[in-house]
Amino acid sequence: MGNRNSLGTERSKQVSDSSRELWEQVGQLADRADNFCCASLLGLPAKVHAEQLALGMADIRDALRALYIEATGDDPWTDE
């Protein structure tokens, strides 16, 4: 039975490491979104800011979707 407990502990560590990596990526995406919020204070022309915001948010959206798919195994954005 000692092996069963050690296997369970190892499995928990793997899930925990995987979860930690996922949340690290979510945190990085939140930082990127925050950078766009701060960029609005730089006094750039509105057109330039809007174009960069649209591009950047599309990247963040795609990354969040990929994380969701990785975490759940489900892809609700793909038509079947």
Secondary structure as the mmCIF struct_conf table of DSSP 4:
data_model
#
loop_
_struct_conf.conf_type_id
_struct_conf.id
_struct_conf.beg_label_comp_id
_struct_conf.beg_label_asym_id
_struct_conf.beg_label_seq_id
_struct_conf.end_label_comp_id
_struct_conf.end_label_asym_id
_struct_conf.end_label_seq_id
HELX_RH_AL_P HELX_RH_AL_P1 GLY A 2 ALA A 39
TURN_TY1_P TURN_TY1_P1 SER A 40 LEU A 41
BEND BEND1 LEU A 42 LEU A 42
HELX_RH_AL_P HELX_RH_AL_P2 ALA A 46 THR A 72
BEND BEND2 GLY A 73 GLY A 73
TURN_TY1_P TURN_TY1_P2 PRO A 76 TRP A 77
BEND BEND3 THR A 78 THR A 78
#
